[in-house]
Amino acid sequence: MPLRIKNLDFRFENSPVKIVADRNYPLIELAGLSVGPFEEGNEYEVYYWVAQELAQHGMAHFREGESLDATKLYKVQWKERVQIAGQISELPEDFYPKLRRFLASMKKETSRQPESVQEYEKARHLALDILNSRLKKIVALSAVSTQTDPILKKFTSEERLIYEQLGKIITEWRTRTLEYEEKG
């Protein structure tokens, strides 16, 4: 993963999310960070990486709507497919970090429950369809130098990075092609 996308992913890991405590738990002291105390059923805001650890240990779960699931993935894929040519649907800013974690979680589940392989493959196919559809649009839009803010605002940070890099490459290639002088 390129460094810039790793930085965006790191930012996601350290962004606040909502969790619901699954049991009472006292204050947890970490190096420079205090988490809790938790009361079962109450909602709390913590960093994503903390929420992930708490969920793995059965202490809390992500609040409804905080994580990605197969149903949401299908809705994104459907919404992307019905866009007219030259249009792109808006995704939540954290879509790709959540997608990576959702697919990794599903893949991990296949080792524990082999019957879930088909669900994982279906989700992976939906994700690939979304990626390919959006990537085609990003490539097409980056080839046209004048984009409007409403279209660009629909990109996630990761997509903006791809769009900007492609735009630079295409502009440089056009310039070199049109200004080429044969050396003789």
C-alpha positions as CSV (number, residue, x, y, z in Angstrom):
1,M,0.0,0.0,0.0
2,P,1.5,3.4,-1.0
3,L,2.7,5.5,1.9
4,R,-0.1,8.1,1.5
5,I,-2.8,5.5,1.7
6,K,-1.1,4.0,4.7
7,N,-1.2,7.4,6.3
8,L,-4.9,7.7,5.6
9,D,-5.4,4.2,7.0
10,F,-3.5,5.2,10.1
11,R,-5.7,8.3,10.5
12,F,-8.8,6.0,10.3
13,E,-7.4,3.7,13.0
14,N,-7.1,6.7,15.2
15,S,-10.5,8.2,14.5
16,P,-13.3,8.1,17.0
17,V,-16.1,5.6,16.7
18,K,-19.1,4.7,18.8
19,I,-19.2,1.4,20.8
20,V,-21.7,-0.2,23.1
21,A,-20.4,-1.9,26.2
22,D,-21.3,-5.6,26.4
23,R,-20.3,-5.8,30.1
24,N,-19.2,-3.7,33.0
25,Y,-15.4,-3.1,33.0
26,P,-13.2,-0.9,35.1
27,L,-10.9,1.9,33.9
28,I,-8.1,0.6,31.6
29,E,-4.9,2.5,31.8
30,L,-2.6,2.4,28.8
31,A,0.6,4.3,28.1
32,G,-0.8,7.8,27.9
33,L,-4.4,6.7,27.4
34,S,-7.3,5.9,29.7
35,V,-10.2,3.9,28.5
36,G,-13.4,3.3,30.4
37,P,-14.8,2.5,32.9
38,F,-17.6,0.8,31.0
39,E,-21.2,0.1,32.0
40,E,-23.0,-2.6,30.1
41,G,-25.4,-1.2,27.5
42,N,-24.0,2.3,27.6
43,E,-22.5,3.9,24.5
44,Y,-19.0,5.3,24.4
45,E,-16.7,7.0,21.9
46,V,-13.2,5.5,21.5
47,Y,-10.5,5.3,18.9
48,Y,-11.2,2.7,16.2
49,W,-8.2,0.6,17.2
50,V,-9.4,0.6,20.8
51,A,-12.9,-0.4,19.7
52,Q,-11.5,-3.2,17.7
53,E,-9.6,-4.6,20.7
54,L,-12.6,-4.3,23.0
55,A,-14.8,-6.1,20.4
56,Q,-12.2,-8.9,20.0
57,H,-12.2,-9.4,23.7
58,G,-16.0,-9.4,24.0
59,M,-16.1,-6.3,26.1
60,A,-18.0,-4.1,23.6
61,H,-19.4,-4.0,20.0
62,F,-19.5,-1.4,17.4
63,R,-22.6,0.7,17.4
64,E,-25.1,-0.1,14.7
65,G,-24.0,1.6,11.5
66,E,-20.3,2.0,12.5
67,S,-19.1,-1.0,10.5
68,L,-19.5,-2.3,7.0
69,D,-21.5,-5.5,6.2
70,A,-22.6,-7.4,3.1
71,T,-26.0,-5.6,2.9
72,K,-24.3,-2.1,2.9
73,L,-21.8,-3.4,0.4
74,Y,-24.6,-4.5,-1.9
75,K,-26.3,-1.1,-1.6
76,V,-23.1,0.7,-2.5
77,Q,-22.6,-1.5,-5.5
78,W,-26.2,-1.0,-6.7
79,K,-26.0,2.8,-6.2
80,E,-22.7,2.9,-8.1
81,R,-24.1,0.9,-11.0
82,V,-27.2,3.1,-11.5
83,Q,-25.1,6.3,-11.9
84,I,-25.3,7.9,-15.4
85,A,-22.2,8.1,-17.4
86,G,-19.7,10.7,-16.1
87,Q,-21.3,10.6,-12.6
88,I,-20.0,8.9,-9.4
89,S,-21.9,8.3,-6.3
90,E,-20.8,9.6,-2.9
91,L,-19.1,7.2,-0.5
92,P,-18.5,7.7,3.2
93,E,-14.9,9.0,3.7
94,D,-14.0,5.9,5.6
95,F,-15.4,3.4,3.1
96,Y,-12.1,1.9,2.0
97,P,-10.6,1.4,5.4
98,K,-13.9,-0.2,6.5
99,L,-13.9,-2.3,3.4
100,R,-10.4,-3.6,4.0
101,R,-11.3,-4.6,7.6
102,F,-14.6,-6.1,6.6
103,L,-13.0,-8.4,4.0
104,A,-10.1,-9.3,6.3
105,S,-12.6,-10.2,9.0
106,M,-14.6,-12.3,6.6
107,K,-11.5,-14.1,5.3
108,K,-10.4,-14.8,8.8
109,E,-13.9,-16.3,9.5
110,T,-13.5,-18.7,6.6
111,S,-10.7,-20.5,8.5
112,R,-13.0,-21.0,11.5
113,Q,-16.2,-21.7,9.5
114,P,-15.5,-23.2,6.1
115,E,-19.2,-22.8,5.2
116,S,-18.6,-19.0,5.1
117,V,-16.3,-19.2,2.1
118,Q,-19.2,-18.6,-0.3
119,E,-20.3,-15.4,1.7
120,Y,-16.7,-14.1,1.6
121,E,-16.3,-14.7,-2.1
122,K,-19.6,-13.0,-2.8
123,A,-18.6,-10.0,-0.7
124,R,-15.2,-9.9,-2.4
125,H,-16.9,-10.0,-5.8
126,L,-19.1,-7.0,-4.8
127,A,-16.1,-5.1,-3.5
128,L,-14.2,-5.8,-6.7
129,D,-17.1,-4.6,-8.8
130,I,-17.3,-1.4,-6.8
131,L,-13.5,-0.8,-7.1
132,N,-13.5,-1.5,-10.8
133,S,-16.6,0.7,-11.5
134,R,-15.2,3.6,-9.5
135,L,-11.7,3.2,-10.9
136,K,-13.0,3.4,-14.5
137,K,-14.8,6.6,-13.6
138,I,-11.8,8.1,-11.8
139,V,-9.5,7.4,-14.8
140,A,-12.0,8.9,-17.2
141,L,-12.5,12.0,-15.0
142,S,-8.7,12.4,-14.5
143,A,-8.3,12.6,-18.3
144,V,-10.5,15.6,-18.4
145,S,-8.7,18.5,-16.8
146,T,-11.7,20.6,-15.8
147,Q,-13.7,18.9,-13.1
148,T,-16.3,20.5,-11.0
149,D,-16.2,20.6,-7.2
150,P,-19.5,18.7,-6.8
151,I,-18.0,15.6,-8.6
152,L,-14.6,15.9,-6.8
153,K,-16.4,16.1,-3.4
154,K,-17.9,12.7,-4.0
155,F,-14.4,11.1,-4.0
156,T,-12.9,9.7,-0.8
157,S,-9.4,10.8,0.2
158,E,-8.0,7.7,-1.3
159,E,-9.8,8.3,-4.6
160,R,-8.6,11.9,-4.6
161,L,-5.0,10.7,-4.3
162,I,-5.5,8.4,-7.3
163,Y,-7.3,11.1,-9.3
164,E,-4.5,13.6,-8.6
165,Q,-1.7,11.2,-9.5
166,L,-3.4,10.1,-12.7
167,G,-4.1,13.7,-13.6
168,K,-0.4,14.6,-13.2
169,I,0.7,11.6,-15.3
170,I,-1.8,12.3,-18.0
171,T,-1.0,16.0,-18.2
172,E,2.8,15.2,-18.3
173,W,2.2,12.7,-21.1
174,R,0.1,15.1,-23.1
175,T,2.6,17.9,-22.7
176,R,5.5,15.7,-23.8
177,T,3.6,14.3,-26.7
178,L,2.5,17.7,-28.0
179,E,5.8,19.4,-27.4
180,Y,8.0,16.6,-28.6
181,E,11.0,17.7,-30.5
182,E,13.0,15.2,-32.5
183,K,16.7,15.3,-31.6
184,G,18.9,15.3,-34.6
